[in-house]
């Protein structure tokens, strides 16, 4: 396999098909989830949910989390690709260096375009409100929502809101760092398996022998 094909395969597997790996080939897809609010949702409970979103500044938190996810991707993705390239024994040191530099440049451009399209096509505020009305209504009673709101009004609750984005950022960074070697091995194994399948398909059938 040519060096450029190796890089393109790695990029395609990870960037385009990675979400599918979580589902086994014969495993049925999860049932669809209703995104429409319950018809029995009372105005009082709806007001509580919206109050909770307001006090937690949920829209700002989601913006921060998304930005941190993209930043983590931008930092970790080139590292993972470099590991895949460096593990290939068919490439010279110069070829590896060239491919790594090109992949890093493409990664930067891809991340910037991803952020641009995300902001252009997704209204996070409206989406968050719609999801919250379904999820919070399903999982919490009116009394529990009142308790949660009361907690977030306390000093500890306010600190929780302030620190949670940083906690999530650190958690994502640490998780990405810890799984990067394993992900590199997984992607390399998948590439090897696909190459073996292609060789098997291309191998001519042996003529049948008669007894």
Secondary structure as UniProt FT lines:
FT   HELIX           3..16
FT   HELIX           18..22
FT   TURN            25..26
FT   TURN            39..40
FT   HELIX           43..55
FT   TURN            56..57
FT   HELIX           58..86
FT   TURN            89..90
FT   HELIX           93..121
FT   HELIX           124..139
FT   HELIX           142..152
FT   HELIX           155..202
//
